[in-house]
Amino acid sequence: MIEHSKKGDILEGTVVKIYPKYAILLFDNNETGLLHISELTNSYVRNFTSFVQAGNIYKVKVIDYDEKKNFMRVSAKALSPEEKRESLKKEPIPLDKVSFEALEKMLPEWIKNETEEDQK
């Protein structure tokens, strides 16, 4: 039998879909959760999509669970200071996987645009 998450559980989920005021996260156990703009932080968030991007991993607390729909509401701001301090597992990116190709390609154009702006 599959163990479902419950209210109060702390999980790490990946953002798989973004909307103007909320995001859908997918968790390791194939459950999904909704992270609303009001549950991101205690600070004011003007533009949710500038904070949350597809592929981001968030540590969140389950604040509500609908067993019929197998769907959760989750909150990043509901984490206690101790829970927040427990960092996500971070692994360094191997140097052979790091690429600045896109920056190298765009840099001359950015410099040209800035130079043109300065001359106006």
C-alpha positions in Angstrom: 0.0 0.0 0.0 1.3 3.5 -0.9 1.8 5.8 2.0 0.3 9.2 1.2 1.6 12.5 2.6 -0.4 14.1 5.4 -0.9 17.5 6.9 2.3 18.7 8.6 4.7 16.6 6.5 7.8 18.4 5.1 8.6 17.5 1.5 10.8 18.6 -1.4 9.0 19.1 -4.6 9.8 20.2 -8.2 7.9 23.0 -9.9 6.3 21.4 -13.0 3.7 24.0 -13.9 3.4 27.8 -13.3 0.4 30.1 -13.3 0.3 33.8 -12.4 -0.6 33.2 -8.7 0.4 29.6 -8.0 2.6 26.7 -9.1 2.1 22.9 -9.2 4.8 20.9 -7.5 5.5 17.2 -8.1 6.9 15.1 -5.3 8.9 11.9 -5.3 5.9 9.8 -4.4 4.1 11.1 -7.5 1.8 13.3 -5.5 1.1 16.9 -6.6 0.7 20.0 -4.6 -0.3 23.6 -5.1 2.0 26.4 -3.9 -0.1 29.6 -3.8 1.6 33.1 -4.0 0.4 33.7 -0.4 2.2 30.7 0.9 5.6 31.5 -0.7 6.9 33.9 1.8 5.8 36.3 4.5 7.0 39.2 2.4 5.0 40.8 -0.4 5.4 39.2 -3.8 4.5 41.4 -6.7 5.4 38.9 -9.4 5.1 35.2 -8.5 6.7 34.1 -11.8 9.9 36.1 -11.1 10.4 34.0 -7.9 9.2 30.6 -9.1 10.5 28.9 -12.2 9.8 25.5 -13.7 12.3 23.0 -12.4 12.9 24.9 -9.1 12.9 22.6 -6.0 11.1 23.8 -2.9 11.1 22.6 0.6 7.5 22.9 1.7 5.1 21.9 4.5 1.8 20.2 3.7 -1.0 22.5 5.0 -4.0 20.6 3.6 -4.5 17.3 1.9 -7.5 16.1 -0.2 -7.5 12.3 -0.2 -10.1 12.0 -2.8 -8.1 14.0 -5.4 -4.7 12.9 -4.0 -3.8 16.6 -4.0 -2.1 18.8 -1.5 -1.9 22.5 -0.6 1.7 23.3 0.4 3.5 26.3 2.0 7.1 27.4 2.1 6.4 30.1 4.6 4.9 27.6 7.1 8.3 26.0 7.7 9.7 26.8 11.1 13.2 28.5 11.3 14.7 25.1 12.2 13.0 23.4 9.2 14.2 26.2 6.9 17.8 25.9 8.1 17.9 22.2 7.1 19.1 22.9 3.6 18.3 21.0 0.5 20.8 18.5 -0.7 23.0 20.3 -3.1 25.6 18.7 -5.3 28.2 20.7 -7.2 27.8 20.8 -10.9 30.8 19.2 -12.6 33.0 21.7 -14.4 32.6 19.8 -17.7 28.8 20.4 -17.5 29.2 24.2 -16.9 28.7 26.3 -20.1 28.9 30.0 -20.7 28.1 29.6 -24.4 24.9 31.6 -24.2 26.5 34.4 -22.4 29.5 34.5 -24.8 27.0 34.6 -27.7 24.9 37.5 -26.3 27.7 39.6 -24.7 28.7 41.5 -27.9 25.0 42.4 -28.5 24.5 43.6 -24.9 27.6 45.8 -25.1 26.4 47.3 -28.4 23.0 48.0 -27.0 24.4 49.6 -23.8 26.9 51.7 -25.9 24.0 52.9 -28.1 21.9 53.8 -25.0 24.9 55.8 -23.5 25.2 57.8 -26.7 21.6 58.9 -26.7 
